[in-house]
Amino acid sequence: ALPEKKMIFKGLTTNKEDMNKLMLTPLIHCPLPGGSALITFEEAEVAQRILEMKEHTVELSCGELEELDQCRVRVQAVPVDILLPSALEIKLTQSSRSILVSDLPSLDISKEALLDKLELFFSKTKNGGSEVESREFLEDSHQVVLTFTQDGVAESLIERGHIQLPIGKGKYNIKISPYMSGDICNLQLQPSRCPRTVLLLGIPDVLSEESMRDALEIHFQKASRGGGEVDALAYVPAGRTGVAVFVEDTG
């Protein structure tokens, strides 16, 4: 669902700085191969030092190994480059048979029960509705999309704007808006390097997942090895795959 904004149009807009903008929050999913680890440091300078050294020898306390009490593994440190959206154009189309129902009350009933109440109410002609073809609960905005089988019903309800919905012993003023569907018609991406995150490659499967993660974190937080305080570390053992999720750095 798009954020709601109140706007007054007084003529042709010529200054781009006065235009309303839709802010995008990146949520990037990146696959991770087996035998790798993502390590994020608190300081970008530490990550840069680790990248400049390229190859690192990590000492392991191999109590889990029968033959050796101590061993070493060599891992490669490479930068993490991702693609971020720099421009996005969405073509919006208003549905002729659907409405968006918002300002719904917070009641101690299930979502299905709420959908049933809405369908029952809006399927009656005395309430300005007709037969409901489908209903959908939008999790991200806690709004509901109702689609009717007949044309013209949605338009007349949208003109009303608000309507009293009876549920149990109470009546609740809910809002009715046009339902807009959007298709991405232009998307531009730009490469971006994560300043505090490093990808480690070539990690052999010689320890348990927890032990290897602890060994890597111990090694890379030592200042004598060029490391520093570790903010987060994710390890994917050999033979498996993982997915890393990158969010906007607000620190």
SETILUM-850998 format. One record per residue (C-alpha): residue number from 1; residue in one letter; x negated, y negated, z. Coordinates in steps of 0.05 Angstrom, whole numbers, plus 5000, padded with zeros to 4 digits. Example, Ala and Ser with C-alpha at 12.3 -4.5 7.8 and 13.67 -1.06 7.14 Angstrom:
<r k="1" r="A" xx="4754" yy="5090" zz="5156"/>
<r k="2" r="S" xx="4727" yy="5021" zz="5143"/>
This chain:
<r k="1" r="A" xx="5000" yy="5000" zz="5000"/>
<r k="2" r="L" xx="4975" yy="4930" zz="4983"/>
<r k="3" r="P" xx="4969" yy="4878" zz="5038"/>
<r k="4" r="E" xx="5026" yy="4829" zz="5040"/>
<r k="5" r="K" xx="5011" yy="4756" zz="5026"/>
<r k="6" r="K" xx="5056" yy="4695" zz="5024"/>
<r k="7" r="M" xx="5039" yy="4649" zz="4965"/>
<r k="8" r="I" xx="5069" yy="4587" zz="4934"/>
<r k="9" r="F" xx="5055" yy="4577" zz="4860"/>
<r k="10" r="K" xx="5054" yy="4503" zz="4840"/>
<r k="11" r="G" xx="5024" yy="4507" zz="4771"/>
<r k="12" r="L" xx="4967" yy="4536" zz="4730"/>
<r k="13" r="T" xx="4908" yy="4558" zz="4772"/>
<r k="14" r="T" xx="4842" yy="4535" zz="4742"/>
<r k="15" r="N" xx="4794" yy="4540" zz="4801"/>
<r k="16" r="K" xx="4774" yy="4612" zz="4814"/>
<r k="17" r="E" xx="4754" yy="4594" zz="4885"/>
<r k="18" r="D" xx="4827" yy="4582" zz="4902"/>
<r k="19" r="M" xx="4850" yy="4651" zz="4879"/>
<r k="20" r="N" xx="4871" yy="4704" zz="4928"/>
<r k="21" r="K" xx="4824" yy="4763" zz="4930"/>
<r k="22" r="L" xx="4834" yy="4835" zz="4950"/>
<r k="23" r="M" xx="4777" yy="4856" zz="4995"/>
<r k="24" r="L" xx="4750" yy="4926" zz="4984"/>
<r k="25" r="T" xx="4720" yy="4968" zz="5040"/>
<r k="26" r="P" xx="4673" yy="5020" zz="5011"/>
<r k="27" r="L" xx="4681" yy="5093" zz="5032"/>
<r k="28" r="I" xx="4631" yy="5131" zz="4990"/>
<r k="29" r="H" xx="4629" yy="5208" zz="4990"/>
<r k="30" r="C" xx="4561" yy="5235" zz="4970"/>
<r k="31" r="P" xx="4544" yy="5310" zz="4962"/>
<r k="32" r="L" xx="4485" yy="5337" zz="5002"/>
<r k="33" r="P" xx="4446" yy="5398" zz="4978"/>
<r k="34" r="G" xx="4424" yy="5455" zz="5023"/>
<r k="35" r="G" xx="4357" yy="5446" zz="5058"/>
<r k="36" r="S" xx="4366" yy="5371" zz="5067"/>
<r k="37" r="A" xx="4380" yy="5321" zz="5122"/>
<r k="38" r="L" xx="4404" yy="5249" zz="5124"/>
<r k="39" r="I" xx="4373" yy="5207" zz="5178"/>
<r k="40" r="T" xx="4395" yy="5136" zz="5194"/>
<r k="41" r="F" xx="4350" yy="5092" zz="5236"/>
<r k="42" r="E" xx="4371" yy="5033" zz="5278"/>
<r k="43" r="E" xx="4320" yy="4989" zz="5242"/>
<r k="44" r="A" xx="4311" yy="4983" zz="5166"/>
<r k="45" r="E" xx="4236" yy="4973" zz="5175"/>
<r k="46" r="V" xx="4229" yy="5044" zz="5203"/>
<r k="47" r="A" xx="4265" yy="5074" zz="5144"/>
<r k="48" r="Q" xx="4219" yy="5036" zz="5097"/>
<r k="49" r="R" xx="4157" yy="5063" zz="5133"/>
<r k="50" r="I" xx="4183" yy="5135" zz="5127"/>
<r k="51" r="L" xx="4196" yy="5126" zz="5053"/>
<r k="52" r="E" xx="4126" yy="5097" zz="5041"/>
<r k="53" r="M" xx="4094" yy="5159" zz="5074"/>
<r k="54" r="K" xx="4136" yy="5204" zz="5027"/>
<r k="55" r="E" xx="4113" yy="5271" zz="5056"/>
<r k="56" r="H" xx="4120" yy="5289" zz="5129"/>
<r k="57" r="T" xx="4095" yy="5348" zz="5170"/>
<r k="58" r="V" xx="4144" yy="5366" zz="5224"/>
<r k="59" r="E" xx="4122" yy="5409" zz="5282"/>
<r k="60" r="L" xx="4173" yy="5460" zz="5306"/>
<r k="61" r="S" xx="4177" yy="5493" zz="5373"/>
<r k="62" r="C" xx="4191" yy="5562" zz="5345"/>
<r k="63" r="G" xx="4214" yy="5600" zz="5405"/>
<r k="64" r="E" xx="4265" yy="5631" zz="5360"/>
<r k="65" r="L" xx="4211" yy="5660" zz="5316"/>
<r k="66" r="E" xx="4180" yy="5725" zz="5340"/>
<r k="67" r="E" xx="4110" yy="5721" zz="5309"/>
<r k="68" r="L" xx="4089" yy="5648" zz="5321"/>
<r k="69" r="D" xx="4098" yy="5603" zz="5381"/>
<r k="70" r="Q" xx="4090" yy="5541" zz="5338"/>
<r k="71" r="C" xx="4096" yy="5525" zz="5264"/>
<r k="72" r="R" xx="4100" yy="5466" zz="5217"/>
<r k="73" r="V" xx="4143" yy="5449" zz="5157"/>
<r k="74" r="R" xx="4132" yy="5397" zz="5104"/>
<r k="75" r="V" xx="4191" yy="5354" zz="5082"/>
<r k="76" r="Q" xx="4199" yy="5300" zz="5029"/>
<r k="77" r="A" xx="4229" yy="5232" zz="5044"/>
<r k="78" r="V" xx="4267" yy="5199" zz="4987"/>
<r k="79" r="P" xx="4312" yy="5137" zz="4986"/>
<r k="80" r="V" xx="4388" yy="5141" zz="4984"/>
<r k="81" r="D" xx="4419" yy="5105" zz="4925"/>
<r k="82" r="I" xx="4495" yy="5100" zz="4918"/>
<r k="83" r="L" xx="4542" yy="5064" zz="4870"/>
<r k="84" r="L" xx="4587" yy="5010" zz="4900"/>
<r k="85" r="P" xx="4646" yy="4976" zz="4865"/>
<r k="86" r="S" xx="4629" yy="4905" zz="4845"/>
<r k="87" r="A" xx="4693" yy="4888" zz="4807"/>
<r k="88" r="L" xx="4762" yy="4921" zz="4804"/>
<r k="89" r="E" xx="4823" yy="4906" zz="4762"/>
<r k="90" r="I" xx="4890" yy="4939" zz="4776"/>
<r k="91" r="K" xx="4950" yy="4935" zz="4731"/>
<r k="92" r="L" xx="5013" yy="4933" zz="4774"/>
<r k="93" r="T" xx="5081" yy="4958" zz="4750"/>
<r k="94" r="Q" xx="5146" yy="4950" zz="4788"/>
<r k="95" r="S" xx="5188" yy="5012" zz="4792"/>
<r k="96" r="S" xx="5260" yy="5004" zz="4768"/>
<r k="97" r="R" xx="5289" yy="5059" zz="4812"/>
<r k="98" r="S" xx="5246" yy="5056" zz="4875"/>
<r k="99" r="I" xx="5244" yy="5012" zz="4937"/>
<r k="100" r="L" xx="5193" yy="5003" zz="4992"/>
<r k="101" r="V" xx="5222" yy="5006" zz="5062"/>
<r k="102" r="S" xx="5180" yy="4973" zz="5116"/>
<r k="103" r="D" xx="5186" yy="4944" zz="5187"/>
<r k="104" r="L" xx="5210" yy="5013" zz="5209"/>
<r k="105" r="P" xx="5222" yy="5022" zz="5284"/>
<r k="106" r="S" xx="5174" yy="5063" zz="5326"/>
<r k="107" r="L" xx="5220" yy="5118" zz="5352"/>
<r k="108" r="D" xx="5208" yy="5184" zz="5386"/>
<r k="109" r="I" xx="5230" yy="5224" zz="5326"/>
<r k="110" r="S" xx="5191" yy="5262" zz="5273"/>
<r k="111" r="K" xx="5175" yy="5234" zz="5204"/>
<r k="112" r="E" xx="5222" yy="5284" zz="5171"/>
<r k="113" r="A" xx="5279" yy="5263" zz="5217"/>
<r k="114" r="L" xx="5266" yy="5189" zz="5200"/>
<r k="115" r="L" xx="5266" yy="5206" zz="5126"/>
<r k="116" r="D" xx="5332" yy="5243" zz="5134"/>
<r k="117" r="K" xx="5362" yy="5182" zz="5169"/>
<r k="118" r="L" xx="5340" yy="5136" zz="5113"/>
<r k="119" r="E" xx="5363" yy="5183" zz="5057"/>
<r k="120" r="L" xx="5431" yy="5191" zz="5090"/>
<r k="121" r="F" xx="5440" yy="5116" zz="5099"/>
<r k="122" r="F" xx="5417" yy="5095" zz="5029"/>
<r k="123" r="S" xx="5455" yy="5150" zz="4993"/>
<r k="124" r="K" xx="5521" yy="5117" zz="5013"/>
<r k="125" r="T" xx="5552" yy="5068" zz="4963"/>
<r k="126" r="K" xx="5582" yy="5026" zz="5020"/>
<r k="127" r="N" xx="5510" yy="5011" zz="5042"/>
<r k="128" r="G" xx="5491" yy="4990" zz="4971"/>
<r k="129" r="G" xx="5456" yy="5055" zz="4955"/>
<r k="130" r="S" xx="5468" yy="5118" zz="4914"/>
<r k="131" r="E" xx="5440" yy="5188" zz="4908"/>
<r k="132" r="V" xx="5368" yy="5192" zz="4930"/>
<r k="133" r="E" xx="5323" yy="5230" zz="4883"/>
<r k="134" r="S" xx="5260" yy="5231" zz="4927"/>
<r k="135" r="R" xx="5230" yy="5202" zz="4989"/>
<r k="136" r="E" xx="5158" yy="5194" zz="5010"/>
<r k="137" r="F" xx="5125" yy="5171" zz="5075"/>
<r k="138" r="L" xx="5062" yy="5129" zz="5064"/>
<r k="139" r="E" xx="5013" yy="5148" zz="5119"/>
<r k="140" r="D" xx="4966" yy="5088" zz="5109"/>
<r k="141" r="S" xx="5020" yy="5035" zz="5119"/>
<r k="142" r="H" xx="5077" yy="5073" zz="5156"/>
<r k="143" r="Q" xx="5125" yy="5053" zz="5101"/>
<r k="144" r="V" xx="5174" yy="5095" zz="5061"/>
<r k="145" r="V" xx="5186" yy="5098" zz="4985"/>
<r k="146" r="L" xx="5257" yy="5117" zz="4965"/>
<r k="147" r="T" xx="5273" yy="5133" zz="4892"/>
<r k="148" r="F" xx="5345" yy="5134" zz="4867"/>
<r k="149" r="T" xx="5375" yy="5173" zz="4810"/>
<r k="150" r="Q" xx="5412" yy="5112" zz="4781"/>
<r k="151" r="D" xx="5386" yy="5047" zz="4752"/>
<r k="152" r="G" xx="5405" yy="4980" zz="4783"/>
<r k="153" r="V" xx="5410" yy="5006" zz="4855"/>
<r k="154" r="A" xx="5339" yy="4988" zz="4874"/>
<r k="155" r="E" xx="5346" yy="4918" zz="4844"/>
<r k="156" r="S" xx="5408" yy="4901" zz="4884"/>
<r k="157" r="L" xx="5377" yy="4926" zz="4949"/>
<r k="158" r="I" xx="5313" yy="4886" zz="4937"/>
<r k="159" r="E" xx="5355" yy="4823" zz="4928"/>
<r k="160" r="R" xx="5384" yy="4833" zz="4998"/>
<r k="161" r="G" xx="5314" yy="4836" zz="5027"/>
<r k="162" r="H" xx="5335" yy="4862" zz="5096"/>
<r k="163" r="I" xx="5388" yy="4910" zz="5120"/>
<r k="164" r="Q" xx="5412" yy="4937" zz="5187"/>
<r k="165" r="L" xx="5395" yy="5010" zz="5196"/>
<r k="166" r="P" xx="5434" yy="5047" zz="5251"/>
<r k="167" r="I" xx="5395" yy="5102" zz="5287"/>
<r k="168" r="G" xx="5427" yy="5133" zz="5348"/>
<r k="169" r="K" xx="5457" yy="5077" zz="5391"/>
<r k="170" r="G" xx="5412" yy="5023" zz="5362"/>
<r k="171" r="K" xx="5410" yy="4981" zz="5299"/>
<r k="172" r="Y" xx="5344" yy="4961" zz="5269"/>
<r k="173" r="N" xx="5329" yy="4906" zz="5218"/>
<r k="174" r="I" xx="5286" yy="4938" zz="5163"/>
<r k="175" r="K" xx="5255" yy="4904" zz="5103"/>
<r k="176" r="I" xx="5266" yy="4924" zz="5030"/>
<r k="177" r="S" xx="5213" yy="4905" zz="4979"/>
<r k="178" r="P" xx="5197" yy="4924" zz="4907"/>
<r k="179" r="Y" xx="5154" yy="4986" zz="4899"/>
<r k="180" r="M" xx="5092" yy="4972" zz="4858"/>
<r k="181" r="S" xx="5050" yy="5026" zz="4826"/>
<r k="182" r="G" xx="4979" yy="5010" zz="4803"/>
<r k="183" r="D" xx="4931" yy="5037" zz="4752"/>
<r k="184" r="I" xx="4858" yy="5020" zz="4751"/>
<r k="185" r="C" xx="4844" yy="4987" zz="4684"/>
<r k="186" r="N" xx="4773" yy="4963" zz="4697"/>
<r k="187" r="L" xx="4721" yy="4986" zz="4748"/>
<r k="188" r="Q" xx="4650" yy="4960" zz="4750"/>
<r k="189" r="L" xx="4596" yy="4993" zz="4794"/>
<r k="190" r="Q" xx="4529" yy="4969" zz="4817"/>
<r k="191" r="P" xx="4472" yy="5011" zz="4848"/>
<r k="192" r="S" xx="4457" yy="4998" zz="4920"/>
<r k="193" r="R" xx="4402" yy="5028" zz="4965"/>
<r k="194" r="C" xx="4418" yy="5045" zz="5037"/>
<r k="195" r="P" xx="4369" yy="5003" zz="5078"/>
<r k="196" r="R" xx="4369" yy="5046" zz="5141"/>
<r k="197" r="T" xx="4381" yy="5116" zz="5114"/>
<r k="198" r="V" xx="4331" yy="5166" zz="5087"/>
<r k="199" r="L" xx="4343" yy="5234" zz="5053"/>
<r k="200" r="L" xx="4297" yy="5291" zz="5074"/>
<r k="201" r="L" xx="4288" yy="5348" zz="5024"/>
<r k="202" r="G" xx="4254" yy="5416" zz="5024"/>
<r k="203" r="I" xx="4274" yy="5437" zz="5095"/>
<r k="204" r="P" xx="4266" yy="5513" zz="5101"/>
<r k="205" r="D" xx="4317" yy="5555" zz="5138"/>
<r k="206" r="V" xx="4273" yy="5578" zz="5196"/>
<r k="207" r="L" xx="4313" yy="5553" zz="5256"/>
<r k="208" r="S" xx="4385" yy="5550" zz="5277"/>
<r k="209" r="E" xx="4423" yy="5488" zz="5254"/>
<r k="210" r="E" xx="4423" yy="5456" zz="5323"/>
<r k="211" r="S" xx="4349" yy="5470" zz="5336"/>
<r k="212" r="M" xx="4328" yy="5443" zz="5268"/>
<r k="213" r="R" xx="4369" yy="5380" zz="5278"/>
<r k="214" r="D" xx="4337" yy="5369" zz="5346"/>
<r k="215" r="A" xx="4267" yy="5381" zz="5318"/>
<r k="216" r="L" xx="4277" yy="5331" zz="5262"/>
<r k="217" r="E" xx="4304" yy="5278" zz="5308"/>
<r k="218" r="I" xx="4248" yy="5287" zz="5358"/>
<r k="219" r="H" xx="4196" yy="5280" zz="5303"/>
<r k="220" r="F" xx="4224" yy="5219" zz="5268"/>
<r k="221" r="Q" xx="4237" yy="5179" zz="5330"/>
<r k="222" r="K" xx="4164" yy="5180" zz="5350"/>
<r k="223" r="A" xx="4129" yy="5114" zz="5335"/>
<r k="224" r="S" xx="4062" yy="5151" zz="5328"/>
<r k="225" r="R" xx="4092" yy="5186" zz="5267"/>
<r k="226" r="G" xx="4118" yy="5121" zz="5237"/>
<r k="227" r="G" xx="4188" yy="5133" zz="5263"/>
<r k="228" r="G" xx="4235" yy="5096" zz="5309"/>
<r k="229" r="E" xx="4302" yy="5100" zz="5343"/>
<r k="230" r="V" xx="4350" yy="5146" zz="5306"/>
<r k="231" r="D" xx="4422" yy="5123" zz="5298"/>
<r k="232" r="A" xx="4450" yy="5186" zz="5265"/>
<r k="233" r="L" xx="4424" yy="5251" zz="5234"/>
<r k="234" r="A" xx="4460" yy="5303" zz="5192"/>
<r k="235" r="Y" xx="4428" yy="5369" zz="5172"/>
<r k="236" r="V" xx="4451" yy="5418" zz="5118"/>
<r k="237" r="P" xx="4417" yy="5487" zz="5122"/>
<r k="238" r="A" xx="4392" yy="5521" zz="5059"/>
<r k="239" r="G" xx="4446" yy="5559" zz="5021"/>
<r k="240" r="R" xx="4500" yy="5511" zz="5042"/>
<r k="241" r="T" xx="4526" yy="5444" zz="5018"/>
<r k="242" r="G" xx="4554" yy="5384" zz="5054"/>
<r k="243" r="V" xx="4586" yy="5316" zz="5041"/>
<r k="244" r="A" xx="4561" yy="5250" zz="5071"/>
<r k="245" r="V" xx="4610" yy="5193" zz="5079"/>
<r k="246" r="F" xx="4580" yy="5122" zz="5076"/>
<r k="247" r="V" xx="4618" yy="5064" zz="5106"/>
<r k="248" r="E" xx="4604" yy="4990" zz="5107"/>
<r k="249" r="D" xx="4548" yy="4970" zz="5155"/>
<r k="250" r="T" xx="4579" yy="4921" zz="5204"/>
<r k="251" r="G" xx="4520" yy="4920" zz="5251"/>
